[in-house]
Amino acid sequence: MHEHYHKWYSSRLGMDIETLSFGTRGYPVILFPTSMGRFFENKDFKLLDSVAWFVDHGLVKIYCPDGLDRLSWYNKNIHPADRVRNHIWYDLFLLHELVPLAQRETGVARVATAGCSFGGYHATNFAFKHPEVVKYVFNMGAAFDIRDQLDGYYDDNVYFNNPPDFIPQASNPWFHEMFVVLGTGTHDMCWNANEHMASIFRAKGIPHWLDVRYERPHDWPAWREMFPHYLSLIR
């Protein structure tokens, strides 16, 4: 696969940010790492290898940004309110820096987001905060509720970055032009969380597919099986 390393200074984050992209053309997919993962994690665990055919044939171009969970949700050295605020800066980086890069390079206005485990949180949260720039969401063993990372703290910023809380009350015409996949397995510890999100999407009439795979665990082999199937759904 064609691979390109990006590094630039992010004015939103006040630091250098690193991203890998794979492919030269095709539908743009922003693929997040798992909890506290780095921009090279999905490559190292061979998730990219599982979709090499789509990349090599110019059907998709995949962007793997660095994760900043270590500065936000998993940073126990700062107040929970500051953890949330650091995530909001990351959200602004995605919206104003990474998505425009993907749009310029591919000529596609609405990207796809994807992620495994806590990466699925990022894929879903970003998509439903900014549905005007996201058309597809591909979750694999996703977790969605971030309240366990906040030591009981809760405010409006938490609410608007916690998909199980804000999506039921949100209303946006772009929601009905999205397609969300909730991939999980009967041996996945996040199965119940995906069932719950599916019930939210059903109630709101949001197009989605709850894909529960028999005896599949919360682990990379299951996700490498799911990801090429999900990319094949892009139209």
C-alpha positions as CSV (number, residue, x, y, z in Angstrom):
1,M,0.0,0.0,0.0
2,H,1.1,3.6,-0.6
3,E,1.8,5.1,2.8
4,H,2.4,8.7,3.6
5,Y,3.5,10.3,6.9
6,H,2.0,13.6,7.9
7,K,3.3,15.9,10.7
8,W,2.3,19.4,11.3
9,Y,1.8,21.9,14.1
10,S,-1.8,22.1,15.1
11,S,-2.9,25.5,16.2
12,R,-5.9,24.0,17.9
13,L,-3.8,21.6,20.0
14,G,-0.8,23.8,20.4
15,M,1.5,20.9,19.5
16,D,2.8,18.8,16.6
17,I,0.4,16.1,15.5
18,E,1.2,13.0,13.5
19,T,-1.0,11.1,11.0
20,L,-0.5,8.2,8.6
21,S,-2.5,8.0,5.4
22,F,-2.8,4.9,3.1
23,G,-3.7,5.1,-0.6
24,T,-3.6,7.8,-3.2
25,R,-7.4,8.2,-3.9
26,G,-10.8,6.9,-3.0
27,Y,-13.4,7.5,-0.3
28,P,-11.8,9.1,2.7
29,V,-11.9,7.1,5.9
30,I,-10.7,8.5,9.3
31,L,-9.6,5.5,11.3
32,F,-9.1,6.1,15.0
33,P,-6.8,4.1,17.3
34,T,-8.0,2.3,20.4
35,S,-7.7,3.8,23.9
36,M,-4.4,5.7,24.3
37,G,-3.3,4.3,20.9
38,R,-1.0,6.1,18.5
39,F,-1.3,6.9,14.9
40,F,0.6,3.7,13.9
41,E,-1.5,1.3,16.0
42,N,-3.9,0.2,13.3
43,K,-1.0,-0.5,11.0
44,D,0.9,-2.5,13.6
45,F,-2.1,-4.7,14.4
46,K,-2.6,-5.3,10.7
47,L,-6.0,-3.8,10.5
48,L,-4.7,-1.9,7.4
49,D,-3.5,-5.2,5.9
50,S,-7.1,-6.5,6.1
51,V,-8.3,-3.8,3.7
52,A,-5.3,-3.5,1.5
53,W,-7.4,-4.6,-1.6
54,F,-9.7,-1.5,-1.2
55,V,-6.7,0.8,-0.7
56,D,-4.6,-0.6,-3.6
57,H,-7.6,-0.4,-6.0
58,G,-8.2,3.2,-5.2
59,L,-11.6,2.7,-3.5
60,V,-10.6,4.2,-0.2
61,K,-7.9,6.5,1.3
62,I,-7.5,5.9,5.0
63,Y,-6.2,8.5,7.5
64,C,-4.9,7.3,10.9
65,P,-4.6,10.3,13.2
66,D,-2.7,10.2,16.5
67,G,-4.9,9.6,19.5
68,L,-4.8,12.1,22.4
69,D,-6.7,10.1,25.1
70,R,-3.6,10.3,27.2
71,L,-4.2,14.0,27.5
72,S,-7.9,13.8,27.9
73,W,-10.1,10.9,29.0
74,Y,-7.3,8.8,30.5
75,N,-5.4,11.7,32.1
76,K,-6.0,11.1,35.8
77,N,-3.5,13.9,36.7
78,I,-5.9,16.7,35.8
79,H,-9.5,17.6,36.8
80,P,-12.2,15.8,34.8
81,A,-13.4,19.1,33.5
82,D,-10.0,19.7,31.9
83,R,-10.0,16.1,30.5
84,V,-13.2,17.0,28.6
85,R,-11.9,20.4,27.5
86,N,-8.7,18.7,26.1
87,H,-10.9,16.3,24.1
88,I,-12.9,19.3,22.7
89,W,-9.6,20.7,21.3
90,Y,-9.0,17.4,19.7
91,D,-12.5,17.5,18.2
92,L,-11.7,20.9,16.7
93,F,-8.4,19.6,15.3
94,L,-10.3,16.9,13.5
95,L,-13.0,19.2,12.2
96,H,-10.8,22.1,11.1
97,E,-7.5,20.4,10.2
98,L,-7.8,16.7,9.5
99,V,-11.2,16.5,7.7
100,P,-10.3,19.4,5.4
101,L,-7.0,17.6,4.5
102,A,-9.0,14.5,3.6
103,Q,-11.5,16.5,1.6
104,R,-8.8,18.3,-0.4
105,E,-6.9,15.1,-1.2
106,T,-9.9,13.0,-2.2
107,G,-12.4,15.6,-3.4
108,V,-15.1,14.0,-1.2
109,A,-17.2,16.3,1.0
110,R,-18.4,13.8,3.6
111,V,-15.9,11.4,5.1
112,A,-16.3,8.1,6.8
113,T,-15.2,7.5,10.4
114,A,-14.2,4.2,11.9
115,G,-12.6,2.7,15.0
116,C,-12.2,-0.3,17.2
117,S,-13.1,-0.4,20.9
118,F,-12.6,3.2,22.2
119,G,-11.7,4.3,18.7
120,G,-15.4,3.5,18.0
121,Y,-16.3,6.1,20.6
122,H,-14.3,8.7,18.7
123,A,-15.8,7.7,15.4
124,T,-19.3,7.9,16.6
125,N,-19.0,11.0,18.8
126,F,-17.3,13.0,16.0
127,A,-19.8,11.8,13.4
128,F,-22.9,12.8,15.4
129,K,-21.5,16.1,16.5
130,H,-20.6,17.0,12.9
131,P,-22.9,14.9,10.6
132,E,-22.6,17.5,7.8
133,V,-19.0,16.2,7.2
134,V,-19.5,12.5,8.0
135,K,-21.6,10.0,6.0
136,Y,-20.5,6.6,7.2
137,V,-19.6,5.3,10.7
138,F,-17.9,1.9,11.0
139,N,-17.7,0.7,14.6
140,M,-15.9,-2.6,15.6
141,G,-16.3,-3.6,19.2
142,A,-17.0,0.0,20.1
143,A,-17.4,1.6,23.5
144,F,-19.6,4.7,23.6
145,D,-20.0,6.0,27.2
146,I,-17.1,8.0,28.6
147,R,-18.6,8.7,32.1
148,D,-16.4,6.0,33.7
149,Q,-13.4,8.1,32.8
150,L,-14.6,11.2,34.8
151,D,-14.7,10.1,38.4
152,G,-18.4,11.0,38.7
153,Y,-18.0,14.5,37.2
154,Y,-20.7,15.7,34.8
155,D,-21.4,18.9,33.0
156,D,-22.7,20.1,29.6
157,N,-19.4,19.4,27.9
158,V,-19.6,15.8,29.1
159,Y,-23.2,15.5,27.9
160,F,-22.4,16.8,24.5
161,N,-19.5,14.4,24.1
162,N,-21.2,11.3,25.4
163,P,-23.2,9.7,22.5
164,P,-25.6,7.7,24.6
165,D,-26.7,10.9,26.3
166,F,-26.8,13.5,23.6
167,I,-27.9,11.6,20.5
168,P,-31.4,10.7,21.8
169,Q,-32.2,14.4,22.3
170,A,-30.4,15.7,19.2
171,S,-32.1,16.5,15.9
172,N,-30.3,17.1,12.6
173,P,-31.5,16.4,9.1
174,W,-28.0,15.1,8.2
175,F,-28.6,12.1,10.6
176,H,-30.9,10.5,8.1
177,E,-28.3,10.7,5.4
178,M,-25.8,8.7,7.4
179,F,-25.2,5.0,7.7
180,V,-23.8,3.5,10.9
181,V,-22.5,0.0,11.4
182,L,-22.3,-1.4,15.0
183,G,-20.0,-4.4,14.7
184,T,-19.8,-6.6,17.8
185,G,-19.7,-10.3,18.8
186,T,-21.4,-12.6,21.3
187,H,-18.0,-12.8,23.2
188,D,-17.5,-9.1,23.0
189,M,-17.6,-7.2,26.4
190,C,-19.1,-4.2,24.4
191,W,-22.0,-6.2,23.0
192,N,-24.6,-4.7,25.4
193,A,-23.3,-1.2,24.6
194,N,-23.8,-1.8,20.9
195,E,-27.3,-3.2,21.5
196,H,-28.1,0.0,23.4
197,M,-26.8,2.3,20.7
198,A,-28.8,0.3,18.1
199,S,-32.0,0.9,20.1
200,I,-31.2,4.7,20.1
201,F,-30.7,4.7,16.4
202,R,-33.9,2.7,15.8
203,A,-35.9,5.1,17.9
204,K,-34.6,8.1,15.9
205,G,-34.9,6.4,12.5
206,I,-31.2,6.7,11.8
207,P,-30.0,4.1,9.2
208,H,-27.8,1.5,10.8
209,W,-26.8,-2.1,10.9
210,L,-26.2,-4.0,14.2
211,D,-23.8,-6.8,13.1
212,V,-23.5,-9.3,16.0
213,R,-21.1,-12.1,15.0
214,Y,-21.3,-15.5,16.7
215,E,-18.5,-16.2,19.2
216,R,-16.4,-13.2,18.0
217,P,-14.3,-11.6,20.8
218,H,-13.3,-8.1,21.6
219,D,-10.0,-8.4,19.8
220,W,-8.1,-7.6,16.6
221,P,-8.9,-10.9,14.7
222,A,-12.6,-10.1,14.8
223,W,-12.0,-6.5,13.8
224,R,-9.8,-7.5,10.9
225,E,-12.7,-9.7,9.7
226,M,-15.2,-6.9,10.1
227,F,-13.4,-4.0,8.5
228,P,-13.2,-5.1,4.9
229,H,-16.9,-6.1,5.0
230,Y,-17.8,-2.7,6.2
231,L,-15.7,-0.8,3.6
232,S,-17.5,-2.8,0.9
233,L,-20.8,-1.0,1.9
234,I,-19.5,2.4,0.8
235,R,-21.4,3.6,-2.3
